[in-house]
Amino acid sequence: MTGTTQDDYTDRYARRVRGMTTSEIRALFAVASRPEVVSLAGGSPYIAALPLDAVGEMMSKLATDMGTTSLQYGIGQGTVELRERICEVMTLSGIDASNGASPDDVVVTVGGQQALDLVARLFLDPGDVVLAEGPTYVGALGVFQAAQAQVRHIAMDADGLVPAALEAAIAEAGGRAKFLYTIPTYQNPAGVTLTEERREEILDICERHGLLVVEDDPYGMLSFEGEAPRPLRARRREGVFYLSTFSKTFAPGLRVGWILAPHAVREKLVMASEANILCPSAFAQGAVTQYLSTMPWREQIKTYREIYRERRDALLDALEDLMPAGTTWTRPDGGLFVWATLPEGLDSKAMMPRAIAARVAYVPGTGFYADGTGTDSLRLNFSFPAPERIREGVRRLAGVMEQELAMRAVFGPTTPHRRRGPAGADAPGPDLA
Amino acid sequence: MTGTTQDDYTDRYARRVRGMTTSEIRALFAVASRPEVVSLAGGSPYIAALPLDAVGEMMSKLATDMGTTSLQYGIGQGTVELRERICEVMTLSGIDASNGASPDDVVVTVGGQQALDLVARLFLDPGDVVLAEGPTYVGALGVFQAAQAQVRHIAMDADGLVPAALEAAIAEAGGRAKFLYTIPTYQNPAGVTLTEERREEILDICERHGLLVVEDDPYGMLSFEGEAPRPLRARRREGVFYLSTFSKTFAPGLRVGWILAPHAVREKLVMASEANILCPSAFAQGAVTQYLSTMPWREQIKTYREIYRERRDALLDALEDLMPAGTTWTRPDGGLFVWATLPEGLDSKAMMPRAIAARVAYVPGTGFYADGTGTDSLRLNFSFPAPERIREGVRRLAGVMEQELAMRAVFGPTTPHRRRGPAGADAPGPDLA
C-alpha cells in the first residue's frame, strides 16, 4: 500500500508537522544523562527534598479511601476542590478576589505545557505573530511552531523585557501580533526578572495596542532575596492569561498546572482541553489537593528556596572563580537558571560534543530562540546538582572553553555559524526544558 | 483595552475555535448527576470493583520508595518499563513481535483522547476529510472539529462498518480522505463489532486506496462471549495506528493510554506530544507499571467482564420487557454501551428534558454524529449502574416514551428537527464520553 514507506507517511503529514525536525543535540543529551557527566542542562526540581514517606501515606489514602473518585473520570475544567486551593496559592502572589480571581475561571491543565498549548490553540492561526522574550522557554517555541505561528523575539536586559523593543516589535508586526508571551519572574532561560516599573510600562503598552498578555509564572515563588514583584495578572484582570504549575513548588511527575483565564474565554479553554485530553487526571488533582490541604506546603517552598539559593551561590562563585575572561552571566534572584554569554568567537553548540566528552552538559543558547541565534550563549541549571557537583561541572566547562580559546588563538577566529533553522530544532527533551 | 469584553476576545479566536459551541444538553447532564437520577448516560467503568486497599499500598510504595523518579519529569515517549508492559498487554490481543510490535514504537499518552488528538495533529490540515463510523465516539468528533477536518460517516449494520459504504465514501472524498477512524470492537456508541471477514475486507479496501487506518480499541478486552476478533493492527503492521487505554481495564483517573505507531512516524508523534504536554505523568506511568507488574490484572479484567456481562443482560432484559413497540436496540458482545433506536417520530434530544424530569438520563444520538443526525436514537450505558438501577432507569425511560407516543397519537407526528449543527454541539462532558 502507499502507506508502507517513510516517504509515504511524510507526504501525508499536516503542514504544521513539516517544520518539525529532531535536534542533533538530543543524542548528546542522552549521553549527558550518564552518572559520570555533570549535567547543568536540566530543569528538574530537587525532588529528594520532599517528605516522600508522608507523600506516600497521602497517596495511599487517596487510592484506598477516595479511589472511587480519584481513579475515576473527572470533569474537563478540573475539580472545584483543586481550583479553590489554586486560588489560595495565587493569593500568595497577590492574585485574589480583589483583582477578580475566582475558582470558576481556573482551568486545571497537564502541567504548564498544556496550559500554554491550550492558549495557543485558542488564539493562533497559521501566520500569526507571537511576541516573546529572546531567549525564551524552549517548550513555548515548540507550541508556537506546532501552531504555525511566527515568533518575534523581544530584547531583554538586566531589568527584563525592554519596553522600547516591545513597542518596535508591535509596530513591525503591523496588527498580526496575537499576544505577548512572557515569563516576567526569574525567566527561563535568562534568569532575569522584570522590574516593578517595567511591569506597569509593559502592561500599558499592551493595553494601548490591544495586545493580549500570556504570563507564564512557574518560578515566582522560588525567590531567594525577599519576595518577587507581583505578577502582571495581579495588576490587570482583563487581557492577561496567568499560567502556572505545581511542577516547581511540589512535583513535576504529577503534571498539574493551571490557567487563570479572563471569564469570557474560560469555557472555550475547557472545551479545547476536553478535545485534547478529555479531562485532567483525577488522581493527580487529588494528590495536589491533599498535599495543599494536609501537608506543610508553604514550608516546603521555603525548603526549595534555601536549597536553590545555596546552589545558585555555588554556581555564581564557581563562574566567578573559573570562567575565562570575556565570559559574562546573569545573577538570578530566584528560579533555576543562569544564562551565560561566551567570550567572543566561541560557539556553544559547536562546543557541545567536546563538553560532553569532558563530562559536563549544558543547553546551547540556540535552543531558546526561534531564529537560530544564541550560538554565543548557554543555559546553566543549578536546582538539581549538589553544590560540589556544580563547581566540578563549571571547572570542566571552563577547561573546554580554555581549549577552544587556545585553538582559536592558533587557528584564528571560527565565525560561529548562525543557523536559521526551524523553531525548536535544538530543543532538548522534556527533562531539560 | 480592546481585550476587555467578550466580543473582543471572540474577534481574536483562531479559526478552529469559531465552530466550538457549548451543548444545550450539557446543563441537563449536570442535573443528571444528582443521585435521584438513574444515569444511563455515562461511560465510566465500575471502579469500586478494584482492590482499592492493594492499589493504595502500591501508590504508597511508588511515592515512598520510587519518589525521586515517579514524582520527577520523564521523557516524552513514556518510560521504557511501561512501554514493555504495554507490549505484553497487546499480546493478549494478538499484537506482538510477529506482526512487528515493539516498545520502541509505543508512545504513552494522556488516555486514549490525547492519542487520538496526536494522530489528528500529525495528519489533519483544515478541510481534510476523516472517514468514521456513524455514529462514532463523541470525543473523536471534538478532535476532528478542533483540527478543522470534515467527518464523513460510514454506515454500520449488525456486522459493523459496511465495506460498500466505505468504498463509496472514499470515492466521494476524491483523495481528500486522510484516514479511516474506526472502533471495530464493541463500538462506542453502537455496541456492534466488525466481523472477522469484514476486518479483512475493510483492510483490503484501505490498502487498495492508500488510506491510513486509525484503530481505536479501548474495549477489546471487555468481551462477554469468548474472545473478540483480533484487532486490525494484528493483521496489518503498516498503515495502521493502534490506539488504546488503561481507562477501561484498570482506571481512567490515571489518564494513561498509548499509540502503537508505524516506526516511521513514531518520532514525530513524540515531538507532537512534547509540544502538547512536555511528558506524560511519571507517577501515573509508574502506577500502571506497578499494577501490571505486581497485581493480578488479568483477573481484574475477568472481574470487569463478569460485572458488565450481568449488567448488559439486565439492560437487554429490561428493554425487552419494558420498551414500547417499535423500539429497536443493539446486543453487544462486550464493552459498555447499547444503542437504541426510537419508535417512528420520537426525538431523543427533544425528549431529554422530560426524561431528566422523570429521573432518568441517556445521551441523545445527535452527540455521536458530526452532521446533526441521530435524533431518532440514543446511547445507554450499562457498566456503571447496578442491575436493579438499570431496570428502574429503563422503566422510567419507557414511561417517558409512552407519554411521548400518546401525545403524538393525539397531536399528530412531531417531525424530528434534523439540526445540522456543528460537530459535537451535543457532546456530553468527559464523564459521559
Interface residues (C-beta under 8 A of the other chain):
Chain A: M1 T2 G3 T4 T5 Q6 D8 Y9 T10 R12 Y13 A14 R15 R16 V17 M20 T22 G43 S44 P45 I47 A48 L50 L52 D53 V55 G56 E57 M58 M59 S60 K61 L62 A63 T64 D65 G67 T68 T69 S70 L71 Q72 Y73 G74 I75 G76 V110 G111 Q113 Q114 D117 R121 L122 F123 L124 D125 D128 G139 G142 V143 Q145 A146 A147 K178 C206 E207 R208 G210 L212 E238 G239 S247 A251 P252 G253 L254 R255 P262 A264 V265 E267 K268 M271 A272 E274 A275 N276 I277 L278 C279 P280 S281 A282 F283 A284 A287 A427 G429 P430 D431 A433
Chain B: M1 T2 G3 T4 T5 Q6 D8 Y9 T10 R12 Y13 A14 R15 R16 V17 M20 T22 G43 S44 P45 I47 A48 L50 L52 D53 V55 G56 E57 M58 M59 S60 K61 L62 A63 T64 D65 G67 T68 T69 S70 L71 Q72 Y73 G74 I75 G76 V110 G111 Q113 Q114 D117 R121 L122 F123 L124 D125 D128 G139 G142 V143 Q145 A146 A147 K178 C206 E207 R208 G210 L212 E238 G239 S247 A251 P252 G253 L254 R255 P262 A264 V265 E267 K268 M271 A272 E274 A275 N276 I277 L278 C279 P280 S281 A282 F283 A284 A287 G429 P430 D431 A433
